[in-house]
Structure formats: C-alpha cells, structure tokens
Amino acid sequence: MRKPSPMLELTDAFALGLLDAHDQAALVRNGELDAATLAEAALMRIAALDPALRAASHVASELATARAARLPGGGAMRGVPWMPKDSLDYPGMPSRACSRSRTGMLAAAGHPFVDRLDAAGLVAVGKTSMPEFGLLGSTEPLAGPVTRNPWSARHSPGGSSGGAGAAVAAGLVPLAHGSDGAGSIRLPASCCGVVGLKPGRDATVRVRSRHNVEDLLVGDSLMSRSVRDTAWAFAATHLQPRRPMVTGPSARRLRIAVIENGLQGGAPHADVADVVRRTADLCATLGHRVEAAAWPLDGAAFLQSFQDLWTHLGADCVDTVRAGSGVRRLEDALEPWTLALGSRAEMLSPAALEAAYRQLAGLPARLADFFTRHDVLLSPVASTPPPLLGTFAPTVPAATLMETMFDWIAYTPLQNLAGTPAISLPLFAASDSDAPGGGLPVGSMFSADRGQEDMLLALAYELENAQPWHARWPAVSVATRSRQA
C-alpha cells in the first residue's frame, strides 16, 4: 500500500468518512481537495478499521491510487471511493466470490454496470466479502474473510452483501455494491443499519454474464447511508440512460399495506414486530393511509418453489467447478452448503422445476392485482434481529440451514421471483439488544409493483427526514474512532 500523504492525518480520513458520497464529491468539485486524497483517505480507513470488521476481501491500493490520479474532469461522483462485491467483475481485481474454487486471476473487463459507475468518476478501492457464491444469508465464507457486524462483533452483518453493508455502516466507503437474489442487499442493509434498494427486474444495465436464473432473480444497486446516494446510484445505472434522479419526497399520500407474519405464516421476533408497528405509526402520522393486509399468494408453496430454484443455483456452481477447476476433491474447493445444494438438485424432479417456473410466471399478475388496492407494502426484512455469527455458517448441517435460513428470510425472496422493487430503511433498532451503544439495527422493508422504484425512493426521502438516522453510528466506525483518536 502506498504510504499516506504526510498532509493527511487519520483523523482527517475519519472526518471524510462521516460524509456521504454527495458531500465527498462536492469537496472535489469545489476544489477543496482532489480525488487522490479521497482515495487515500478511504484506504487509510480500511487499514485502520477493517482488521476489526473483515469487510474487505481485497484491497486495491495501487489500482485505486493510479485511477484517482488520472481521473478525467467531470463525472457526478468524481473521486468518490466505492467497493464492488467480490462477485462483481471489475478490471484489475480478482472475482473470487469468496470461494476456494476461484483463483486470484484479475478480471480484464467489467459489464455496463461497472462502466456507468466508472464514467461517473467513482474510484474502486477494493472488494467486499460475501458468502461463497452468495448462497447464504451470513458472510462467513470458509475462504474468508468472515465479516463482523460493526454494531456488535458477535453478530452477523447478514448476507450475501454482508461485507458491503459493514463497510458502508462503518464509513470505510460511502458506497458499496450489493447484489440481491433472495434479499442479499436488504438483509445486510437491515442488519447493518444502512439503505438497501433492490431494483426491479430489468431496471439496470447488465451487471454480469447471462444466466437463466440469476437474470430473473438478481437486482443490483449501491448500498449507502443516505437516500440521495442510493437514489443517485439507481439513476446512474438505470437501463434508460440519463434517467432523472429522485431528489426528494413526494406530496402524494400512499395506501400502505402492512404484513407482519412471514410467507409461511410465522410471527416475527417481538423486536422486529415492534419496529414494523413503529414504522407503520410513523407513516400514518405523515398522512399515509395504513392498513393491515394478507399475502396475496400461498406463501408455503411459493417458498418451496423458491428453494428449488435456489438449489439449482448452487448446483450450477458445483457443475462449473466440477467441469473446469481440475480439483481432485470437490470438498477441497467448495463449502458443505454449496455441495449440499448440488446434491439436493440431483433429487429434484423436472416437475418441481416446472412448478417453480409456474410460480414465477403467475406472480406479476397476482402482485399487480394486490397493488391496485395498495401502493406500497410494509413488512419486516427478516424474522429476527441480526443473528449471531455461526447461526448460518456454511458448515451447519444443510437440513438445518434449509429450514432456519429460509425461515429467517421469509419476507425477501418474493420480490426477487416477482421482479418487483423493494427497499430496506434503518428507521429503528431492536430494544433488547446487547450491542454496544444501543440496539442492533432492524430494517423496515417497503416494496411496490414493477417500475415503482421512484415512488419507494420518494417515500424513503420523506421517512429519512422524519426519522433521521445519520447521527447513529456503530461501535466500529469512523465516528467512534474519531472520538477516540
């Protein structure tokens, strides 16, 4: 790593980390500092804070320093540091997906999603950790690093974009890429207390190579601590070029449906239910019409179909490694959970896959009908506050994980299979948590029909103004370490 400039102290780097992407970009745009200083400050924050977090799977000091030094003029976010997820191809960085089966070969090119962010002037300073191939709800890959929640080292930051959630929450970078195939943006956003938008299907430019299942399930965006940063990233990577950014609340009052129980009917943890009720009360106070509702589908049948599709994703990973890695034992290259998904797929009948695709085909019409009566659905993100590390580790017996993990994420997969947008907002926290300095974050999830991301972002602006979270920082963060420096 390049030595820090003698003009930039660690306290300065921490102070810059308190700013969101818009404020950091303004410093460069106004000539108060240059892009190289922003990159250097981010690398200093990673060096100082990440040993306690392990959010970074790769630090690209030389690449980031070189890019920051030669950035062209212009770009809405010129010089702002960000971190791609370990599965996202970024030129000059490895794409390991935190799997022992992957080498450290550097990617030669990215896809249009990365090109858009580069064109905006962002500077990638490294990559964030994730569970192997993004197949679990906690970031504990055997290949490492195991990421800790910045609010409490004993707890998980969620997954699969857990490294991204932890990095943003702690202030290492103001923006980090998340990909969401079953809640993988919204779950870590909830666990870490940041903003996490899952765009709807076909809302953004291409992010990765084509895949029959991932193209249907996965949505990508940049996680952040402010709604305006997330709104900017959505507009910047939208399928429609030069799409206007949502810049504030709307005067429109919404019909907000509230569902507390999971798709299989299970009640959430008391703290999660309390957060949803407080969020509903806040929305009602702001003049929105809030009413209880029920899921417009057979939740148990839906989750069964989703598990079957998820199994096929794992099986694809096993098949790829088996065909191309040259390893003698798959157990040396892949985690037990990934291998178990591959084994489960061999036992699934074509009829199960047909049922899953039937679910997928029928969901848009069912949800469109639901959203003729309601504009927005408010629900938990997960059934409990952030779990302890080890709860969803890849070495837990597969039968246990299949039950417990999908019970924990009993709210988020619906939007992935339906292709609809959803956002997690850090409005409140758990009350009975033992996290240092206060309760662990618990996100509130708002979802809507296809193409309604702008409505969700406008509502998010309004809630951010009414219940600000920017002054709340976790135990390991630029804010707490600034006070100690």
C-alpha positions in Angstrom: 0.0 0.0 0.0 1.3 3.5 -0.8 2.3 5.4 2.2 -0.3 8.1 3.2 0.5 11.7 2.5 2.1 13.5 5.4 -0.6 16.1 4.9 -3.5 13.7 5.6 -3.9 12.6 9.1 -6.0 9.6 10.2 -8.4 12.0 11.9 -8.9 13.7 8.6 -9.6 10.4 6.9 -12.2 9.6 9.6 -13.8 13.0 9.2 -14.1 12.5 5.4 -15.7 9.1 6.2 -18.5 10.8 8.0 -19.7 12.3 4.7 -21.9 10.7 2.2 -21.0 10.3 -1.4 -22.6 13.6 -2.5 -20.7 15.6 0.1 -17.4 13.9 -0.7 -18.0 14.6 -4.4 -18.7 18.3 -3.6 -15.3 18.7 -2.0 -13.6 17.6 -5.2 -16.0 19.6 -7.4 -15.4 22.7 -5.4 -11.6 22.3 -5.5 -11.3 21.8 -1.7 -9.4 18.6 -2.2 -8.5 16.2 -5.1 -9.7 12.8 -6.0 -6.4 11.2 -4.9 -7.0 12.5 -1.4 -10.4 10.9 -1.2 -9.0 7.6 -2.4 -6.1 7.8 0.1 -8.5 8.6 3.0 -10.6 5.6 2.1 -7.5 3.3 2.1 -6.4 4.7 5.4 -9.9 4.0 6.9 -9.8 0.4 5.6 -6.3 -0.1 7.1 -7.4 1.3 10.5 -10.9 -0.2 10.9 -11.1 -3.3 8.7 -9.0 -5.6 10.9 -11.9 -5.5 13.4 -14.6 -5.9 10.7 -13.0 -8.0 7.9 -15.4 -6.4 5.4 -12.8 -6.2 2.6 -11.9 -9.3 0.7 -9.4 -7.4 -1.5 -7.8 -4.0 -1.1 -6.7 -2.4 -4.4 -4.4 0.3 -3.2 -2.2 0.7 -6.3 -5.1 0.4 -8.7 -7.2 3.0 -6.8 -4.3 5.4 -6.4 -3.5 5.2 -10.1 -7.1 5.7 -11.2 -7.6 8.6 -8.8 -4.5 10.3 -10.1 -5.6 10.2 -13.7 -9.4 10.8 -13.5 -10.7 13.0 -16.2 -12.7 16.0 -15.4 -16.5 15.9 -14.9 -18.5 13.0 -13.5 -21.1 13.5 -10.9 -19.2 11.5 -8.3 -15.7 12.2 -9.4 -13.2 10.8 -6.9 -15.7 9.2 -4.5 -14.4 5.8 -3.3 -16.6 2.7 -3.5 -16.2 -1.1 -3.2 -17.6 -3.7 -5.6 -18.7 -7.0 -4.2 -16.3 -9.9 -4.5 -18.5 -11.5 -7.3 -18.6 -8.4 -9.5 -16.1 -8.3 -12.3 -14.0 -5.1 -12.0 -11.0 -4.6 -14.3 -7.7 -5.3 -12.5 -9.3 -7.0 -9.5 -9.9 -10.7 -8.8 -13.5 -12.1 -8.8 -13.3 -14.9 -6.3 -16.9 -14.8 -5.0 -15.2 -15.8 -1.7 -14.8 -19.3 -2.9 -11.7 -21.6 -2.6 -12.6 -22.8 -6.1 -11.6 -19.4 -7.6 -8.1 -18.2 -8.4 -6.8 -14.7 -8.0 -6.9 -14.1 -11.7 -7.6 -10.4 -12.4 -10.7 -9.5 -14.4 -9.9 -7.9 -17.8 -13.2 -6.1 -18.1 -16.5 -5.4 -16.4 -20.0 -5.1 -17.7 -22.1 -2.0 -18.4 -23.0 -1.5 -14.7 -19.3 -1.0 -13.8 -18.8 1.1 -16.9 -21.5 3.5 -15.8 -20.0 3.9 -12.4 -16.6 4.4 -13.8 -18.0 7.1 -16.1 -19.4 8.9 -13.1 -15.9 9.2 -11.7 -16.1 6.7 -8.8 -12.9 5.1 -7.6 -12.9 1.4 -6.6 -10.6 0.9 -3.7 -11.2 -2.9 -3.1 -13.8 -5.6 -2.9 -16.2 -6.7 -0.1 -16.6 -10.1 1.4 -19.6 -12.4 0.8 -20.7 -16.0 1.5 -19.5 -18.4 -1.2 -21.2 -17.5 -4.4 -23.8 -15.5 -2.4 -25.7 -18.6 -1.4 -26.2 -17.9 2.3 -27.6 -15.1 4.5 -24.5 -14.6 6.5 -21.0 -13.6 5.4 -18.9 -16.4 6.8 -17.0 -18.0 3.8 -14.5 -20.7 4.6 -12.2 -18.9 2.1 -12.5 -15.8 4.3 -12.8 -13.2 5.4 -15.6 -13.7 7.9 -17.2 -10.3 8.3 -18.4 -9.0 11.6 -21.3 -6.6 12.2 -19.9 -3.2 13.1 -22.6 -2.8 15.8 -21.5 -6.0 17.6 -18.6 -8.3 16.7 -20.6 -11.3 17.9 -23.3 -10.8 15.3 -23.6 -11.3 11.6 -23.8 -8.4 9.1 -26.2 -10.5 7.1 -25.6 -11.6 3.5 -24.8 -12.1 0.9 -23.7 -8.5 0.6 -22.6 -8.5 4.2 -19.1 -7.0 3.5 -20.8 -4.2 1.6 -23.2 -3.5 4.5 -20.5 -3.5 7.1 -18.1 -1.3 5.0 -20.8 1.4 4.5 -22.1 1.3 8.0 -18.6 1.8 9.4 -17.8 4.6 7.0 -15.0 2.8 5.1 -16.6 4.0 1.9 -19.9 5.8 1.3 -21.0 3.4 -1.5 -20.7 -0.3 -1.9 -22.1 -2.7 -4.5 -24.7 -5.2 -3.4 -26.5 -7.9 -5.4 -29.8 -9.3 -4.3 -31.1 -12.7 -5.4 -33.1 -13.5 -2.2 -32.7 -10.5 0.0 -28.9 -10.1 -0.3 -29.0 -6.3 -0.3 -31.9 -5.8 2.0 -30.8 -8.3 4.7 -27.3 -6.7 5.3 -28.9 -3.3 5.0 -31.2 -4.3 7.8 -28.5 -5.9 9.9 -26.0 -3.0 9.5 -28.4 0.0 9.6 -27.9 1.3 6.0 -30.1 2.0 3.0 -30.6 -1.0 0.7 -32.6 -0.8 -2.6 -33.3 -3.9 -4.6 -34.3 -2.6 -8.1 -37.0 -4.5 -10.1 -36.2 -6.8 -12.9 -34.6 -5.2 -16.0 -34.3 -1.8 -14.2 -30.5 -1.6 -14.5 -28.0 -2.1 -17.3 -26.3 -5.6 -17.4 -24.2 -6.4 -14.3 -22.8 -9.8 -15.0 -22.7 -12.6 -17.7 -26.0 -14.0 -18.8 -27.6 -16.7 -16.6 -31.1 -18.1 -16.9 -31.9 -18.0 -13.2 -29.8 -15.1 -12.0 -31.2 -12.8 -14.7 -34.6 -13.4 -13.3 -33.8 -13.2 -9.6 -31.0 -10.8 -9.0 -31.2 -7.0 -8.7 -28.1 -4.8 -8.1 -27.5 -1.4 -6.6 -25.1 0.6 -4.4 -25.7 0.5 -0.7 -25.3 3.7 1.2 -26.0 5.7 4.4 -28.2 8.3 2.7 -31.3 8.0 0.4 -29.8 10.5 -2.0 -26.7 8.4 -2.6 -28.9 5.3 -3.3 -31.2 7.3 -5.5 -28.3 8.7 -7.5 -26.8 5.2 -8.0 -30.2 3.8 -9.2 -30.5 6.6 -11.8 -26.8 6.3 -12.8 -27.1 2.6 -13.6 -30.7 2.6 -14.9 -31.5 0.9 -18.2 -32.6 4.2 -19.6 -29.6 6.5 -19.9 -29.7 9.9 -18.3 -32.7 8.9 -16.2 -33.6 11.8 -13.8 -32.7 11.1 -10.2 -35.4 11.3 -7.5 -34.3 14.2 -5.3 -36.9 14.4 -2.5 -40.2 13.4 -1.1 -43.5 13.5 -3.0 -46.7 15.2 -1.9 -48.6 12.1 -2.8 -50.1 10.2 0.1 -49.9 6.5 -0.3 -52.0 3.5 0.6 -49.6 1.4 2.7 -50.5 -2.3 3.4 -48.8 -3.8 6.4 -47.9 -7.5 6.8 -46.1 -8.7 9.9 -46.0 -12.5 9.5 -43.7 -14.3 7.1 -44.7 -16.0 3.9 -45.3 -19.3 5.8 -47.4 -17.6 8.5 -44.8 -17.4 11.2 -44.7 -14.4 13.5 -41.5 -12.3 13.7 -39.4 -11.7 16.7 -41.0 -9.2 19.1 -38.4 -6.6 18.4 -39.0 -6.9 14.6 -42.8 -6.7 15.1 -42.3 -3.6 17.2 -40.1 -1.9 14.5 -42.8 -2.6 11.8 -45.5 -1.2 14.0 -43.5 1.9 14.9 -42.8 2.4 11.2 -46.5 2.0 10.3 -47.3 4.6 13.0 -44.7 7.0 11.6 -46.3 6.6 8.1 -49.8 7.2 9.5 -48.5 10.3 11.3 -47.2 11.6 8.0 -50.7 11.3 6.5 -50.4 8.0 4.6 -53.3 5.5 4.8 -52.1 2.5 6.6 -54.0 -0.8 7.0 -53.3 -4.5 7.7 -53.2 -6.9 4.8 -52.5 -10.5 3.9 -50.1 -12.1 1.4 -51.8 -12.4 -2.0 -50.4 -15.9 -2.6 -49.8 -19.3 -1.0 -46.6 -18.5 0.9 -45.6 -22.0 1.7 -45.9 -23.1 -1.9 -44.0 -20.1 -3.0 -41.1 -20.6 -0.7 -40.9 -24.3 -1.7 -40.6 -23.3 -5.3 -38.0 -20.6 -4.5 -35.9 -23.1 -2.5 -36.0 -25.4 -5.6 -34.7 -22.6 -7.8 -32.0 -21.7 -5.2 -30.9 -25.3 -5.2 -30.4 -25.1 -8.9 -28.2 -22.0 -8.5 -26.0 -24.0 -6.1 -25.9 -26.9 -8.4 -24.7 -24.7 -11.3 -21.8 -23.6 -9.1 -20.9 -27.3 -8.4 -21.2 -28.2 -12.0 -18.9 -25.4 -13.1 -16.3 -26.3 -10.6 -16.5 -30.0 -11.4 -16.1 -29.3 -15.1 -13.4 -26.7 -15.0 -11.3 -26.5 -11.9 -9.2 -29.6 -12.1 -9.5 -30.2 -8.3 -9.3 -33.8 -7.2 -11.8 -33.4 -4.4 -14.8 -31.0 -4.6 -14.7 -30.8 -0.8 -11.4 -29.0 -1.0 -12.9 -26.4 -3.3 -16.5 -25.9 -2.3 -18.3 -25.5 1.0 -20.6 -28.1 2.5 -23.7 -25.9 1.9 -22.8 -25.4 -1.8 -22.2 -29.2 -2.2 -25.5 -30.0 -0.4 -27.4 -27.7 -2.8 -25.8 -29.6 -5.7 -26.8 -33.0 -4.1 -30.4 -31.7 -3.5 -30.7 -30.6 -7.1 -30.0 -34.2 -8.3 -33.0 -35.4 -6.4 -35.4 -32.7 -7.7 -37.8 -33.8 -10.4 -38.5 -31.8 -13.6 -42.0 -31.3 -12.2 -40.5 -29.3 -9.2 -38.7 -27.0 -11.6 -41.9 -26.7 -13.7 -43.8 -25.7 -10.5 -41.2 -23.1 -9.7 -41.4 -21.5 -13.1 -45.2 -21.6 -12.9 -44.9 -19.6 -9.6 -42.6 -17.1 -11.4 -45.0 -16.7 -14.3 -48.0 -16.1 -12.1 -46.6 -13.7 -9.6 -46.6 -10.5 -11.7 -50.4 -10.6 -12.2 -51.1 -11.5 -8.6 -49.0 -8.7 -7.3 -50.3 -6.2 -9.9 -53.8 -7.0 -8.6 -52.6 -6.5 -5.0 -51.1 -3.2 -5.9 -54.4 -1.9 -7.4 -55.6 -1.8 -3.8 -52.4 -0.7 -2.2 -49.5 1.4 -3.4 -46.8 0.1 -1.0 -46.3 -3.0 1.2 -44.6 -2.6 4.5 -43.1 -5.7 6.2 -40.1 -6.9 8.1 -36.9 -7.6 6.2 -36.0 -10.7 8.3 -37.9 -12.5 11.0 -35.3 -11.7 13.7 -32.7 -9.0 14.5 -29.2 -9.8 13.3 -28.3 -13.3 14.1 -25.1 -14.4 16.0 -22.2 -15.4 13.8 -22.3 -19.2 13.3 -26.1 -19.4 13.0 -26.0 -19.6 9.2 -22.4 -20.7 8.7 -21.8 -23.0 5.7 -20.8 -25.8 8.0 -24.2 -26.0 9.7 -26.0 -29.2 8.6 -27.7 -28.5 5.3 -31.1 -29.7 6.5 -30.9 -27.3 9.4 -29.9 -24.4 7.1 -32.6 -25.1 4.6 -35.2 -24.7 7.4 -33.7 -21.9 9.5 -32.2 -19.7 6.9 -35.3 -19.7 4.7 -37.4 -19.0 7.8 -35.2 -16.0 8.6 -35.6 -14.6 5.1 -39.3 -15.4 4.9 -40.1 -11.9 3.5 -37.5 -11.0 0.9 -37.5 -13.7 -1.9 -40.9 -12.7 -3.1 -39.7 -9.5 -4.8 -36.8 -11.5 -6.4 -39.1 -14.0 -8.0 -41.7 -11.4 -8.9 -39.2 -9.0 -10.3 -40.5 -6.1 -8.2 -38.5 -3.4 -6.3 -38.1 -3.2 -2.5 -36.0 -1.1 -0.1 -34.8 -1.5 3.5 -34.6 1.6 5.6 -32.8 1.9 9.0 -35.5 3.7 10.9 -35.5 1.9 14.2 -33.5 -0.6 16.3 -34.1 -3.7 18.4 -34.8 -2.8 22.0 -33.5 -5.9 23.8 -30.1 -6.0 22.1 -26.8 -6.2 23.9 -24.9 -4.3 21.2 -22.5 -1.7 22.5 -24.0 1.8 22.4 -27.6 0.7 21.7 -29.8 -1.8 20.0 -28.9 -3.7 16.8 -30.4 -2.2 13.6 -33.7 -3.7 12.3 -34.7 -2.5 8.9 -38.2 -1.8 7.6 -38.9 -3.0 4.1 -41.1 -1.2 1.7 -42.0 -3.0 -1.6 -44.1 -2.0 -4.6 -45.2 -3.1 -8.1 -42.9 -3.2 -11.1 -41.4 0.2 -12.2 -42.2 1.9 -8.9 -38.6 2.4 -7.6 -39.1 6.2 -7.8 -42.2 6.0 -5.5 -40.2 4.0 -3.0 -37.3 6.4 -3.1 -39.6 9.4 -2.6 -41.1 7.7 0.4 -37.6 6.9 1.7 -36.7 10.6 1.5 -39.7 11.5 3.5 -39.1 8.9 6.2 -35.4 9.9 6.3 -36.4 13.5 7.0 -39.0 12.4 9.7 -36.8 9.8 11.5 -33.1 10.7 10.6 -30.5 8.0 11.1 -27.3 9.9 10.1 -26.2 10.6 13.6 -26.4 6.9 14.6 -23.1 5.1 14.1 -22.0 1.6 15.1 -19.3 0.7 17.7 -16.7 0.2 15.0 -16.9 3.2 12.7 -15.3 6.4 11.7 -17.5 8.3 14.2 -16.5 6.3 17.3 -12.8 6.1 16.3 -12.7 9.8 15.6 -13.7 10.4 19.2 -11.0 8.1 20.4 -8.2 9.5 18.2 
